[in-house]
Amino acid sequence: MSKPIRKAVMPVAGLGTRVLPGAKTVAKELLNVVDRPIIAYAVAEARAAGIEHIVMVTGRGKQALEDYFDHHIELEAQLAAKGKTELLAEILADLPKAGEMSFVRQMRPLGLGHAVWCARDLIGDEPFAVILPDMLMAAERPALAQAVDAYDKVGGNIIVVEPVAEEDTHRYGVVALEGGRENYAGRGAPTRMQAMVEKPAQGTAPSNLIVSGRYILQPEIFDLLSAQEAGAGGEVQLTDSMVKLMATQDFHALEYDGVTYDCGDKIGLLRANVAFALMRPDLGAEARSAVEALLRA
Ligand code: G1P
């Protein structure tokens, strides 16, 4: 039986250049989708997949992220005194239990591979998940839980993927399946991978399945990441070390059942806000009439 996935790494050191100027003083992971910060959705998703410990890889100017996951004594006392018990419960529900969350600092922005490597001592010698919180995933069964389901079946390393338009593949990591597209088992079924390439030049992508921001990796990835070789864009790429690990370990791609919103992007963040408001039982009807009125104007 495969070792259980107990820990998750969340790289949150990025500058958020696509959502500036707002992200200058508010960490992009703390920007709201409706009324909760993006990061809170990622933490809820991790918990729903049975994750017991989350390692946030933060950077300069991201202190408010730690504060979000701590008690705010004054606010909590005020809400209690005013009898706002539902709101208080909602705020408290986002908090980890003591010791369930760690923070490690990526001191220089050297790339995603370097960020994950910064978590090596906190993860230790066990398989773990990686969640890129910007990629907000709406799914009936949360995306990471779907990845864990696949891992329980096939073990090894699991990369959550999704199809995009051919002209968009150059913005992502792209996977090549063993035996090509004909061998593709389809959504929900883990399919063996053969290769992966980070940000392929236009027209050269091996498929239209992109690496969408949820991974289950074996700890041997850390030895490979420690070489810290720069790849696409001059950054230490997680993709490059995964490709090396593929020589000795199994990798499966899993197309998950759900919808991704790239909240590191202006329009993605807007889409997420509208979509999540529309899905909310308490706000959906009001959100719909507000959006419809805007479109009629
Ligand atoms: C990173 C990964 C890439 C993945 C993408 C998903 O790229 O390197 O493989 O497809 O996240 O958002 P970044 O967005 O950091 O350039």
Boltz pocket constraint, residues with backbone or C-beta under 6 A from the ligand:
constraints:
  - pocket:
      binder: B
      contacts: [[A, 112], [A, 132], [A, 135], [A, 171], [A, 172], [A, 173], [A, 174], [A, 198], [A, 210], [A, 211], [A, 212], [A, 213], [A, 237], [A, 238], [A, 239]]
      max_distance: 6.0
